[in-house]
Amino acid sequence: MNEDNVKVQMRKGILEYCILSILSRGDSYAPQIISELKEAQMIVVEGTLYPILTRQKNAGLLTYRWQESTQGPPRKYYMLTEEGRRQLALLDEAWDEMVEQIRIIRHGEHTANEE
């Protein structure tokens, strides 16, 4: 199994969650979102990001506004909708459950509640 391919597949599965998480902290435009993902060593290119943003917008999770920029053309700032915040809360819960499930599988450990 190719290590890079494994990492790419795992990233694809959580990228939409990461984008919603970034936007939950405040409105952002695509290059800024890419920069935050890269800072976390989750390498993403615009060609990957824009289709996800469009899909999330079409699903009612995001909306956007145009804002003038002093450094070039206007920027499209994305923001979470209330539906996006609800979806993020569901993903947070699912993530926490999955992390716990993986911990149990990897280490064969059960919490006191399960015994």
Helices and strands as residue ranges (DSSP letters): H 3-24, E 28-29, H 30-39, H 46-58, E 62-69, E 72-80, H 82-107, G 112-114
